[in-house]
């Protein structure tokens, strides 16, 4: 690191609950669908001067062996609706919704995000995701799904068309492309931010290129400083090809944290949290995602399954199987053998996000080191309790980051673009009948 000025840390709060992020059995764990829970966590994030509040999204309840996955959140409200309500009870906090570009229409989403941006005074963000499984597609009139190879191609056209609507005003939009043919105009004025902030989640080469070309924030995950630095350098170098400066894209991995009065107490508590998050049943569920076979009789405290995965399995529906299952199983076996891990211990090892564990001063130092050494521009924090899991961080860690001079003591602007240091984009004038 050179003698450059200290980088300012960006922080966001992720509403937890999906997968193995939450300790459901803790007495302090509250509702994951009541508005009071969303309001509490959002107001805590705003009290901590966070950049934004982030909601994930699922378009269908996931299933295992033909039954609803009973460790999932059932009945979570639709994200933009929740954020519109939160706009009325917050003042500066950015409001980010995850919405699929596969099973929506560009005009309709452009209108909904423009509405959120207007109602919030310029605080809207869209986490653009794609959906590539037929199981989810069954909920929609088109059915089926988008081929995996086409998902980023369609997403780029979808996002470009949404931006055309935000920019066009009374002139309207005429667009004819491979995926969409539209002629019309948005039914309200240009959003206060020009374009709501665009977030993209993905570590694949395609995802990195999409983020470099189109996104303002990339949501990723890394387990070590070195891995974060490699990702940071790779994505930032891609920006020049699109005429963008390095600061135009903020890299914000998802991260968990565990705080206690001492480092030793925090390490002990973190181990308890991970075991509570990855119950024996949860461990089996993760194995079935990779192996694609019924492992109901498998001992979670024993070794990994001896059989090979079934790559084309439909045993688990609604969950993405990342990468080649055979390669994943081989890698997991190597880790388990090297560290002497049982199946459950292996799942705990490989499913954890980047975690900051320690006394408040230790966690503040760890976060600052990642940012100052270019492993990230900030973090999207995922507490393990809802809705109060962020309280200690805001009360005990944020003041220490402020003392270091690396995190704001007050908001200096009113929009999410202000918080992220991003300019309002100028109006673009696309040529008629062309793809953006």
C-alpha positions in Angstrom: 0.0 0.0 0.0 1.4 3.5 -0.9 1.1 6.8 1.0 -2.2 7.5 -0.6 -5.1 9.0 1.6 -7.1 6.5 3.7 -9.8 4.9 1.7 -13.3 5.4 3.1 -15.2 2.2 3.9 -18.6 1.5 2.4 -21.0 -0.6 4.6 -24.4 -2.1 3.8 -26.8 -4.3 5.8 -28.2 -7.5 4.4 -31.5 -8.7 5.9 -30.7 -12.3 6.8 -32.7 -15.5 6.8 -32.0 -17.5 3.7 -29.8 -20.6 3.6 -27.7 -21.1 6.7 -27.1 -17.5 7.7 -29.5 -17.3 10.6 -29.6 -18.9 14.1 -33.3 -19.7 14.1 -33.2 -21.3 17.5 -31.8 -18.3 19.4 -34.4 -16.7 21.8 -33.5 -13.3 20.3 -34.4 -14.4 16.7 -37.6 -12.6 15.6 -39.9 -12.6 12.6 -38.5 -12.6 9.1 -41.7 -11.4 7.5 -43.1 -8.8 10.0 -42.5 -5.2 8.9 -41.2 -4.3 12.4 -38.2 -6.6 11.7 -37.4 -4.8 8.5 -37.9 -1.4 10.1 -35.6 -2.3 13.1 -32.7 -3.5 11.0 -33.0 -0.6 8.5 -33.1 2.0 11.2 -30.1 0.5 12.9 -28.2 0.6 9.6 -29.2 4.2 9.2 -28.2 5.0 12.7 -24.8 3.6 11.8 -24.6 5.8 8.7 -24.5 2.7 6.4 -24.7 3.2 2.6 -27.7 0.9 2.0 -30.1 -1.8 3.2 -30.1 -4.9 1.0 -32.9 -7.4 0.5 -32.5 -10.8 -1.3 -35.3 -12.3 -3.2 -36.6 -15.8 -4.1 -39.3 -16.3 -6.7 -40.3 -19.8 -5.5 -40.0 -21.8 -2.3 -37.3 -24.3 -2.7 -37.9 -28.1 -2.6 -35.9 -31.2 -1.6 -37.1 -34.6 -2.6 -40.5 -33.1 -3.7 -41.2 -31.4 -0.4 -40.9 -27.7 0.6 -37.4 -27.1 2.1 -38.4 -26.6 5.8 -35.3 -24.7 6.7 -36.2 -21.9 4.3 -38.1 -18.6 4.9 -41.7 -19.2 4.0 -43.8 -16.1 3.1 -41.1 -13.5 2.7 -42.7 -10.3 1.3 -41.8 -8.9 -2.1 -38.7 -6.8 -1.9 -39.6 -3.5 -3.6 -42.9 -3.3 -1.7 -41.0 -3.6 1.6 -38.5 -1.0 0.5 -41.3 1.5 -0.5 -42.6 1.1 3.1 -39.1 1.6 4.5 -38.7 4.8 2.5 -41.3 6.4 4.8 -39.5 5.5 8.0 -35.9 6.2 6.9 -34.3 9.4 5.6 -30.8 8.8 4.1 -30.3 5.0 3.9 -30.1 3.5 0.4 -32.7 0.8 -0.3 -31.6 -2.1 -2.5 -33.9 -4.8 -3.9 -32.9 -8.0 -5.7 -35.1 -8.5 -8.7 -34.6 -11.0 -11.6 -34.2 -9.8 -15.1 -35.5 -13.1 -16.4 -39.1 -13.2 -15.3 -39.9 -9.5 -15.5 -40.4 -6.8 -18.2 -38.0 -3.9 -18.6 -40.7 -1.2 -18.7 -42.4 -2.6 -15.6 -39.2 -2.8 -13.5 -38.0 0.6 -14.8 -41.3 2.1 -13.5 -41.1 0.3 -10.1 -37.5 1.3 -9.4 -38.2 4.9 -10.6 -41.1 5.0 -8.2 -39.0 3.8 -5.3 -36.3 6.4 -6.3 -38.9 9.2 -6.3 -40.6 8.1 -3.0 -37.2 7.8 -1.2 -35.7 11.0 -2.6 -33.0 9.2 -4.6 -32.1 6.1 -2.5 -33.1 3.2 -4.8 -30.8 0.4 -5.9 -31.4 -2.7 -8.1 -29.5 -5.9 -7.6 -29.7 -7.4 -11.0 -29.9 -11.2 -11.0 -30.8 -13.8 -13.6 -32.8 -17.0 -13.2 -31.8 -20.1 -15.2 -33.9 -22.9 -13.8 -37.1 -24.3 -15.2 -38.4 -25.0 -11.7 -38.7 -21.3 -10.9 -40.0 -20.6 -14.4 -43.1 -22.7 -13.7 -44.5 -19.8 -11.7 -44.6 -17.6 -14.8 -46.8 -17.5 -17.8 -43.8 -18.2 -20.1 -42.8 -21.3 -18.2 -39.5 -22.9 -18.9 -36.4 -21.0 -18.3 -33.6 -19.0 -20.0 -30.6 -21.0 -21.1 -27.7 -20.4 -18.8 -25.5 -19.2 -21.7 -28.0 -16.5 -22.6 -28.7 -15.1 -19.2 -26.1 -12.3 -19.2 -26.9 -11.4 -22.8 -30.5 -10.9 -21.9 -29.7 -9.1 -18.7 -27.5 -6.6 -20.5 -30.3 -5.8 -23.0 -32.9 -5.7 -20.2 -30.8 -3.3 -18.1 -30.0 -1.1 -21.1 -33.6 -0.9 -22.0 -34.6 0.1 -18.4 -32.0 2.9 -18.6 -33.4 4.0 -21.9 -36.8 4.4 -20.2 -35.3 6.4 -17.3 -33.5 8.7 -19.8 -36.1 9.1 -22.5 -38.7 11.4 -21.0 -41.3 12.6 -23.4 -39.4 11.4 -26.4 -40.1 7.8 -25.4 -38.3 4.6 -26.4 -38.2 2.7 -29.6 -36.2 -0.5 -29.1 -35.9 -3.7 -31.2 -33.4 -6.2 -30.0 -32.9 -10.0 -29.8 -35.0 -10.3 -26.6 -37.3 -7.2 -26.4 -39.2 -5.1 -28.9 -40.7 -2.1 -27.1 -42.2 1.3 -28.1 -43.4 3.6 -25.4 -42.5 6.0 -22.6 -42.2 5.9 -18.8 -45.2 7.2 -17.0 -43.2 9.4 -14.5 -40.3 11.8 -14.5 -36.6 10.7 -14.6 -35.5 9.3 -11.3 -33.8 11.7 -8.9 -30.5 9.7 -9.2 -30.9 9.6 -13.0 -30.5 5.9 -12.8 -31.1 3.9 -9.6 -27.8 2.4 -8.4 -27.2 -1.0 -10.1 -25.7 -3.9 -8.1 -24.6 -7.2 -9.5 -23.8 -10.4 -7.7 -21.5 -13.0 -9.2 -18.0 -14.4 -9.3 -17.9 -16.0 -12.7 -16.0 -14.6 -15.5 -19.3 -13.6 -17.2 -20.5 -12.0 -14.0 -17.3 -10.0 -13.6 -17.5 -8.7 -17.1 -21.1 -7.8 -16.7 -20.3 -5.8 -13.6 -17.4 -4.1 -15.2 -19.6 -3.0 -18.1 -22.8 -2.2 -16.3 -22.8 -2.2 -12.5 -22.1 0.4 -9.8 -21.6 -2.2 -7.0 -20.6 -5.9 -7.2 -21.7 -8.2 -4.4 -19.3 -11.1 -4.0 -17.7 -13.3 -1.4 -14.1 -14.0 -0.4 -12.6 -16.0 2.5 -9.1 -14.5 2.6 -7.3 -11.2 2.1 -5.3 -12.6 -0.8 -8.5 -13.9 -2.6 -10.1 -10.5 -2.1 -7.1 -8.7 -3.5 -7.1 -11.0 -6.6 -10.8 -10.4 -7.3 -10.5 -6.7 -6.6 -7.6 -6.3 -9.1 -9.2 -8.5 -11.7 -12.5 -6.6 -11.7 -11.0 -3.1 -11.5 -8.7 -3.8 -14.5 -11.7 -4.7 -16.6 -13.3 -1.3 -16.2 -11.0 0.5 -18.6 -12.3 -1.5 -21.6 -15.7 0.2 -21.0 -14.3 3.7 -20.5 -14.8 3.6 -16.7 -12.5 4.6 -13.9 -11.7 2.2 -11.0 -13.8 4.1 -8.5 -16.9 3.8 -10.7 -17.5 0.2 -9.4 -17.5 -0.5 -5.6 -16.6 -4.1 -4.6 -18.5 -5.1 -1.5 -18.3 -8.8 -0.5 -20.9 -10.3 1.8 -19.5 -10.8 5.3 -20.6 -12.1 8.7 -19.3 -11.0 12.0 -19.2 -12.2 15.6 -18.5 -9.8 18.5 -17.6 -10.4 22.1 -15.7 -8.5 24.8 -12.4 -10.4 24.0 -11.1 -12.2 21.0 -11.1 -15.5 22.7 -14.7 -15.2 23.7 -15.6 -14.2 20.1 -13.9 -17.2 18.7 -15.8 -19.5 21.0 -19.1 -17.8 20.2 -18.4 -17.9 16.5 -18.0 -21.7 16.7 -21.3 -22.0 18.5 -23.0 -19.8 15.9 -21.7 -21.8 13.0 -22.8 -25.1 14.6 -26.3 -23.6 15.2 -26.5 -22.4 11.6 -25.4 -25.7 10.2 -27.5 -28.3 12.0 -27.2 -32.0 11.1 -30.2 -31.6 8.9 -28.7 -28.5 7.2 -25.5 -30.3 6.6 -27.3 -33.2 4.8 -29.2 -30.6 2.8 -26.0 -29.0 1.5 -24.5 -32.4 0.6 -27.7 -33.3 -1.3 -27.3 -30.1 -3.3 -23.9 -31.2 -4.5 -24.4 -35.0 -4.7 -27.9 -34.8 -6.2 -28.9 -38.1 -4.4 -31.0 -38.8 -1.3 -28.7 -38.8 1.7 -31.4 -39.1 4.4 -29.5 -42.1 5.9 -26.1 -40.4 5.8 -24.4 -39.8 9.1 -23.5 -36.0 9.2 -20.9 -36.7 11.8 -19.2 -39.3 9.5 -17.1 -38.9 6.4 -18.4 -37.5 3.1 -20.5 -39.8 0.8 -18.4 -42.4 -0.9 -20.6 -42.3 -4.1 -20.0 -39.8 -6.8 -22.5 -36.9 -7.5 -25.2 -37.1 -10.1 -24.6 -34.0 -12.3 -28.1 -33.8 -13.9 -30.1 -34.5 -10.7 -33.4 -32.8 -10.0 -33.5 -33.9 -6.4 -33.1 -30.3 -5.2 -35.2 -27.7 -6.9 -34.9 -23.9 -6.7 -31.2 -23.8 -5.6 -28.4 -23.1 -7.9 -25.7 -25.9 -8.1 -22.6 -23.8 -8.6 -20.0 -25.3 -10.8 -19.3 -29.0 -11.7 -20.7 -31.2 -8.9 -18.0 -33.8 -9.5 -15.3 -31.2 -9.2 -16.9 -29.7 -6.1 -17.1 -33.1 -4.4 -13.4 -33.8 -5.3 -12.4 -30.5 -3.8 -14.5 -31.1 -0.6 -12.9 -34.5 -0.2 -9.5 -33.0 -0.4 -10.4 -30.4 2.3 -12.0 -33.0 4.5 -9.0 -35.3 4.3 -6.5 -32.6 4.9 -8.2 -31.2 8.0 -9.8 -34.4 9.2 -13.4 -33.1 9.0 -16.7 -34.9 9.2 -19.5 -34.1 6.7 -21.0 -31.5 9.0 -17.7 -30.0 9.8 -16.8 -29.8 6.1 -20.1 -28.0 5.3 -19.4 -25.5 8.2 -15.9 -25.0 6.7 -16.9 -24.4 3.0 -20.2 -22.5 3.4 -19.1 -19.7 5.6 -18.8 -16.1 4.2 -15.8 -13.9 5.0 -16.2 -13.6 8.8 -14.8 -10.9 11.1 -14.5 -12.4 14.6 -13.2 -10.7 17.7 -13.5 -7.9 20.1 -14.8 -4.6 18.6 -11.3 -3.2 18.1 -10.2 -6.4 16.4 -13.1 -6.4 14.0 -12.7 -2.7 13.2 -9.0 -3.4 12.4 -9.8 -6.4 10.2 -12.4 -4.6 8.1 -10.0 -1.6 7.7 -7.1 -3.8 6.6 -9.2 -5.4 3.9 -10.2 -2.1 2.5 -6.9 -0.3 2.8 -5.1 -3.2 1.2 -7.5 -3.3 -1.8 -9.3 -6.6 -1.0 -12.6 -4.7 -1.0 -14.2 -1.3 -1.0 -16.5 -2.2 1.8 -18.8 -5.0 3.0 -22.4 -6.0 2.9 -22.8 -7.3 6.5 -25.1 -10.3 7.2 -26.0 -10.5 10.9 -27.0 -14.0 12.2 -29.9 -12.6 14.2 -33.0 -10.8 13.0 -33.9 -8.1 13.7 -31.3 -7.0 16.4 -28.2 -8.7 15.0 -26.7 -5.4 13.7 -27.1 -3.5 17.0 -23.8 -4.4 18.6 -21.9 -3.7 15.4 -23.3 -0.2 15.1 -22.8 0.6 18.8 -19.4 -0.9 19.2 -17.5 -1.2 15.9 -18.8 1.8 13.9 -17.4 4.4 16.4 -14.0 2.7 16.2 -14.0 3.0 12.3 -15.0 6.6 12.7 -12.1 7.2 15.1 -9.7 5.7 12.5 -11.0 8.3 10.0 -12.2 5.6 7.5 -16.0 5.9 8.0 -18.3 8.8 7.9 -19.6 10.4 11.1 -22.6 11.9 9.3 -24.2 11.6 5.9 -22.9 14.3 3.6 -25.5 13.8 0.9 -29.1 12.7 0.5 -28.9 10.1 -2.2 -27.4 6.6 -2.5 -25.1 7.9 -5.3 -23.9 10.5 -2.8 -23.0 7.9 -0.3 -21.1 5.8 -2.8 -19.4 8.7 -4.4 -21.0 8.1 -7.8 -22.1 10.8 -10.2 -25.6 11.2 -11.6 -25.4 9.7 -15.1 -26.1 12.0 -18.0 -29.0 11.3 -20.3 -28.2 8.9 -23.1 -29.7 9.2 -26.6 -30.0 5.7 -28.1 -30.5 5.4 -31.8 -34.0 4.1 -32.8 -34.4 0.4 -33.2 -31.0 -0.5 -31.8 -29.9 -2.6 -28.9 -28.5 -0.4 -26.1 
